[in-house]
Amino acid sequence: MTSTQSTGALLRTLRADLSLREAAKKLDCDFTYLSKIETGSMSPSWKFLKRAFKVYKVPKQDQIVFAYRYIQKFEAFGMVEEHRLSLL
């Protein structure tokens, strides 16, 4: 499983019993965008992840653990600077 797929799987789990369209409405995004993220064909922005954490009421300590892992993945590709500025 790639990092994109694991992020998508996490979001799908957090969505729980909400339909894709219901979740997209709560997240203020198009349902096709959310679907692409959940299936791993698209990587979400950090801004979107922060919004999802708020909507899904993810505890702050879990957000911090996820942020650490998220940043590590971007460091591997030399893309971390743009994301460091907007951490939690």
VODREN-490636 format. One record per residue: residue in three letters; x, y, z of N, C-alpha, C in turn; residue number from 1. Coordinates in nm, 4 decimals. Layout:
<vexgus>
ALA_X_Y_Z_X_Y_Z_X_Y_Z_NUM;
...
</vexgus>
This chain:
<vexgus>
MET_0.0838_-0.1177_0.0000_0.0000_0.0000_0.0000_0.0886_0.1245_0.0000_1;
THR_0.0635_0.2178_-0.0910_0.1418_0.3406_-0.0963_0.0909_0.4400_0.0068_2;
SER_0.1675_0.5474_0.0273_0.1248_0.6477_0.1252_-0.0055_0.7134_0.0830_3;
THR_-0.0252_0.7334_-0.0477_-0.1501_0.7912_-0.0961_-0.2659_0.6988_-0.0650_4;
GLN_-0.2465_0.5691_-0.0881_-0.3525_0.4730_-0.0587_-0.3796_0.4656_0.0906_5;
SER_-0.2751_0.4700_0.1731_-0.2972_0.4607_0.3161_-0.3685_0.5846_0.3689_6;
THR_-0.3393_0.7026_0.3129_-0.4107_0.8240_0.3515_-0.5562_0.8134_0.3094_7;
GLY_-0.5792_0.7648_0.1898_-0.7163_0.7461_0.1421_-0.7927_0.6461_0.2262_8;
ALA_-0.7258_0.5383_0.2640_-0.7907_0.4373_0.3487_-0.8250_0.4956_0.4852_9;
LEU_-0.7368_0.5785_0.5378_-0.7643_0.6449_0.6657_-0.8883_0.7324_0.6539_10;
LEU_-0.8946_0.8126_0.5480_-1.0104_0.9000_0.5284_-1.1389_0.8200_0.5100_11;
ARG_-1.1296_0.7093_0.4407_-1.2479_0.6241_0.4222_-1.2943_0.5682_0.5564_12;
THR_-1.2014_0.5288_0.6398_-1.2355_0.4773_0.7726_-1.2992_0.5872_0.8576_13;
LEU_-1.2431_0.7063_0.8526_-1.2982_0.8173_0.9303_-1.4383_0.8558_0.8841_14;
ARG_-1.4660_0.8370_0.7582_-1.5975_0.8697_0.7017_-1.7069_0.7837_0.7631_15;
ALA_-1.6707_0.6641_0.8053_-1.7620_0.5707_0.8731_-1.8894_0.5466_0.7925_16;
ASP_-2.0034_0.5813_0.8482_-2.1319_0.5505_0.7851_-2.1823_0.6582_0.6895_17;
LEU_-2.1072_0.7643_0.6748_-2.1478_0.8684_0.5805_-2.1286_0.8197_0.4374_18;
SER_-2.2201_0.8573_0.3509_-2.1992_0.8274_0.2094_-2.0895_0.9188_0.1570_19;
LEU_-2.0371_0.8846_0.0422_-1.9320_0.9660_-0.0190_-1.9818_1.1085_-0.0417_20;
ARG_-2.1032_1.1217_-0.0906_-2.1596_1.2543_-0.1171_-2.1849_1.3331_0.0112_21;
GLU_-2.2309_1.2659_0.1152_-2.2527_1.3329_0.2439_-2.1202_1.3838_0.3009_22;
ALA_-2.0191_1.2988_0.2953_-1.8879_1.3372_0.3474_-1.8303_1.4533_0.2667_23;
ALA_-1.8423_1.4464_0.1354_-1.7907_1.5534_0.0497_-1.8588_1.6865_0.0818_24;
LYS_-1.9871_1.6813_0.1074_-2.0591_1.8038_0.1431_-2.0056_1.8615_0.2743_25;
LYS_-1.9855_1.7754_0.3743_-1.9311_1.8210_0.5027_-1.7889_1.8744_0.4882_26;
LEU_-1.7124_1.8146_0.3973_-1.5734_1.8554_0.3751_-1.5601_1.9706_0.2763_27;
ASP_-1.6734_2.0135_0.2217_-1.6755_2.1242_0.1269_-1.5871_2.0957_0.0052_28;
CYS_-1.6078_1.9778_-0.0522_-1.5333_1.9413_-0.1725_-1.6252_1.8609_-0.2640_29;
ASP_-1.5835_1.8410_-0.3846_-1.6592_1.7603_-0.4789_-1.6444_1.6132_-0.4428_30;
PHE_-1.7504_1.5358_-0.4581_-1.7439_1.3939_-0.4218_-1.6440_1.3176_-0.5084_31;
THR_-1.6203_1.3634_-0.6306_-1.5229_1.2936_-0.7157_-1.3805_1.3150_-0.6632_32;
TYR_-1.3541_1.4335_-0.6085_-1.2239_1.4618_-0.5482_-1.2015_1.3695_-0.4291_33;
LEU_-1.3016_1.3596_-0.3420_-1.2906_1.2728_-0.2257_-1.2729_1.1269_-0.2672_34;
SER_-1.3443_1.0855_-0.3683_-1.3323_0.9487_-0.4176_-1.1908_0.9195_-0.4664_35;
LYS_-1.1327_1.0126_-0.5398_-0.9961_0.9938_-0.5904_-0.8952_0.9831_-0.4764_36;
ILE_-0.9173_1.0608_-0.3710_-0.8282_1.0538_-0.2552_-0.8450_0.9192_-0.1845_37;
GLU_-0.9689_0.8796_-0.1621_-0.9946_0.7547_-0.0906_-0.9446_0.6317_-0.1654_38;
THR_-0.9462_0.6364_-0.2969_-0.9003_0.5214_-0.3758_-0.7497_0.5245_-0.4013_39;
GLY_-0.6846_0.6341_-0.3621_-0.5398_0.6420_-0.3769_-0.4923_0.6933_-0.5107_40;
SER_-0.5838_0.7408_-0.5948_-0.5393_0.7922_-0.7247_-0.4995_0.9391_-0.7178_41;
MET_-0.5231_1.0031_-0.6026_-0.4852_1.1429_-0.5844_-0.4412_1.1627_-0.4396_42;
SER_-0.3430_1.2466_-0.4208_-0.2954_1.2776_-0.2864_-0.3620_1.4060_-0.2376_43;
PRO_-0.4139_1.4069_-0.1151_-0.4800_1.5281_-0.0638_-0.3788_1.6341_-0.0220_44;
SER_-0.4230_1.7570_-0.0245_-0.3389_1.8652_0.0264_-0.3418_1.8605_0.1791_45;
TRP_-0.2422_1.9240_0.2401_-0.2404_1.9298_0.3857_-0.3601_2.0098_0.4363_46;
LYS_-0.3980_2.1138_0.3642_-0.5141_2.1952_0.4010_-0.6407_2.1089_0.4048_47;
PHE_-0.6557_2.0233_0.3061_-0.7718_1.9339_0.3025_-0.7685_1.8366_0.4202_48;
LEU_-0.6513_1.7814_0.4494_-0.6402_1.6879_0.5617_-0.6762_1.7550_0.6937_49;
LYS_-0.6306_1.8780_0.7124_-0.6645_1.9498_0.8352_-0.8149_1.9698_0.8463_50;
ARG_-0.8788_2.0030_0.7349_-1.0243_2.0193_0.7350_-1.0934_1.8872_0.7677_51;
ALA_-1.0438_1.7777_0.7090_-1.1019_1.6457_0.7358_-1.0867_1.6082_0.8831_52;
PHE_-0.9711_1.6361_0.9403_-0.9507_1.6066_1.0823_-1.0504_1.6824_1.1691_53;
LYS_-1.0770_1.8065_1.1317_-1.1724_1.8871_1.2083_-1.3145_1.8324_1.1925_54;
VAL_-1.3545_1.8071_1.0697_-1.4894_1.7560_1.0422_-1.5118_1.6203_1.1086_55;
TYR_-1.4120_1.5332_1.0999_-1.4242_1.3985_1.1562_-1.3863_1.3922_1.3044_56;
LYS_-1.3531_1.5083_1.3615_-1.3217_1.5196_1.5048_-1.2097_1.4252_1.5497_57;
VAL_-1.1011_1.4294_1.4735_-0.9832_1.3482_1.5061_-0.9098_1.4154_1.6219_58;
PRO_-0.8810_1.3419_1.7283_-0.8104_1.4005_1.8428_-0.6754_1.4602_1.8008_59;
LYS_-0.6390_1.5686_1.8677_-0.5161_1.6420_1.8337_-0.3923_1.5520_1.8369_60;
GLN_-0.3819_1.4625_1.9358_-0.2640_1.3761_1.9435_-0.2557_1.2832_1.8222_61;
ASP_-0.3686_1.2386_1.7707_-0.3673_1.1550_1.6499_-0.3288_1.2379_1.5278_62;
GLN_-0.3714_1.3629_1.5252_-0.3337_1.4516_1.4154_-0.1823_1.4721_1.4124_63;
ILE_-0.1235_1.4862_1.5296_0.0210_1.5075_1.5383_0.0977_1.3855_1.4881_64;
VAL_0.0536_1.2672_1.5270_0.1176_1.1441_1.4797_0.1057_1.1344_1.3282_65;
PHE_-0.0119_1.1619_1.2749_-0.0306_1.1549_1.1305_0.0559_1.2595_1.0605_66;
ALA_0.0614_1.3806_1.1161_0.1414_1.4878_1.0554_0.2880_1.4475_1.0477_67;
TYR_0.3381_1.3859_1.1525_0.4774_1.3408_1.1544_0.5029_1.2420_1.0404_68;
ARG_0.4143_1.1465_1.0245_0.4300_1.0464_0.9173_0.4151_1.1101_0.7793_69;
TYR_0.3224_1.2035_0.7683_0.2967_1.2729_0.6423_0.4219_1.3501_0.5988_70;
ILE_0.4800_1.4234_0.6926_0.6001_1.5020_0.6633_0.7172_1.4111_0.6259_71;
GLN_0.7339_1.3000_0.6940_0.8423_1.2066_0.6614_0.8326_1.1611_0.5169_72;
LYS_0.7126_1.1353_0.4685_0.6950_1.0895_0.3308_0.7354_1.1983_0.2328_73;
PHE_0.7007_1.3243_0.2636_0.7377_1.4331_0.1746_0.8865_1.4627_0.1795_74;
GLU_0.9492_1.4433_0.2948_1.0939_1.4646_0.3047_1.1688_1.3703_0.2113_75;
ALA_1.1167_1.2503_0.1949_1.1801_1.1520_0.1073_1.1849_1.2009_-0.0372_76;
PHE_1.0915_1.2906_-0.0731_1.0869_1.3433_-0.2093_1.1360_1.4873_-0.2182_77;
GLY_1.1893_1.5399_-0.1065_1.2394_1.6765_-0.1056_1.1304_1.7813_-0.1184_78;
MET_1.0099_1.7489_-0.0742_0.8963_1.8389_-0.0908_0.8418_1.8887_0.0426_79;
VAL_0.9192_1.8869_0.1463_0.8647_1.9127_0.2792_0.8456_2.0613_0.3118_80;
GLU_0.9238_2.1485_0.2595_0.9180_2.2890_0.3016_0.7807_2.3499_0.2879_81;
GLU_0.7124_2.3276_0.1774_0.5800_2.3877_0.1569_0.4787_2.3355_0.2588_82;
HIS_0.4999_2.2176_0.3125_0.4054_2.1589_0.4061_0.4391_2.1937_0.5513_83;
ARG_0.5638_2.2154_0.5812_0.6039_2.2459_0.7185_0.5404_2.3732_0.7698_84;
LEU_0.5202_2.4673_0.6813_0.4677_2.5967_0.7211_0.3227_2.5900_0.7677_85;
SER_0.2504_2.4888_0.7266_0.1068_2.4849_0.7581_0.0681_2.3730_0.8524_86;
LEU_0.1635_2.3200_0.9263_0.1310_2.2115_1.0204_0.0330_2.2585_1.1250_87;
LEU_-0.0552_2.1707_1.1620_-0.1544_2.1888_1.2675_-0.1452_2.3238_1.3313_88;
</vexgus>
